[in-house]
């Protein structure tokens, strides 16, 4: 392990297996690399041991990078480059106190995540997964006029986008192509681009009361934790659908199970969970819930672009340059 001040290149600890192109890009930087290389991230003790003496950490959204990890890395730590646009897994204040730069990967995963949000929207509205299970079960059936009827998405349904940022805007573009009425919260909802898509900026209570589908696209912060709880679910239409591709703890998951069980809302399409990777058993027993395992950005090219951005952010800081995507 190089000592601080030695001529050896800085060492980067990668907590997970980078996509192959990004791994090759990192290898080409000339930095020393050590990588957990397997699975989705280090166990805590491996993480603490792995970062020891590292100048950079390339982490992913499942790693909790807090003061303990930064101190385990030591005083030579200069950058934490997160593979993901969300960085609620990193204690940015603790990094700032230690002079460590934190970066993320915005922009490159907007379309991939919006695709999954829209896939969940269509799957829940038109009961695709429920119908698929029905067919696979071998249940005898004939066509009926009320067979698996669901929400008409096109020409008439209202989509409420909570937190119209880059990903929310990508969802709005898809909704506009489906002739949906679009409501949104967030300052970008008043932008020219949003206006051109027909987005109307509203406050959360109006959005919840008027939307057939509510899709969450805000970051997880202390202010947005449990933004959608029992009261907000009750404020939604009786057949409303909730889509969450943002972060699990934005929704009070137990309140959601109760609302879905009691018919307070109609359905939910979920990519993220409050206690991820655990999923509330109550959700799994409900036919009107579609669950996928945090795959919003899981497009092959998207994951390479995320990896490349994380590598370039880490390499820039370690070369004494400005990072591309600093946060905080
Ligand atoms: C992100 O980028 O924050 C995603 O959740 C990871 O797919």
Boltz pocket constraint, residues with backbone or C-beta under 6 A from the ligand:
constraints:
  - pocket:
      binder: B
      contacts: [[A, 61], [A, 83], [A, 84], [A, 85], [A, 86], [A, 87], [A, 105], [A, 109], [A, 245], [A, 246], [A, 294], [A, 295], [A, 296], [A, 297], [A, 298]]
      max_distance: 6.0
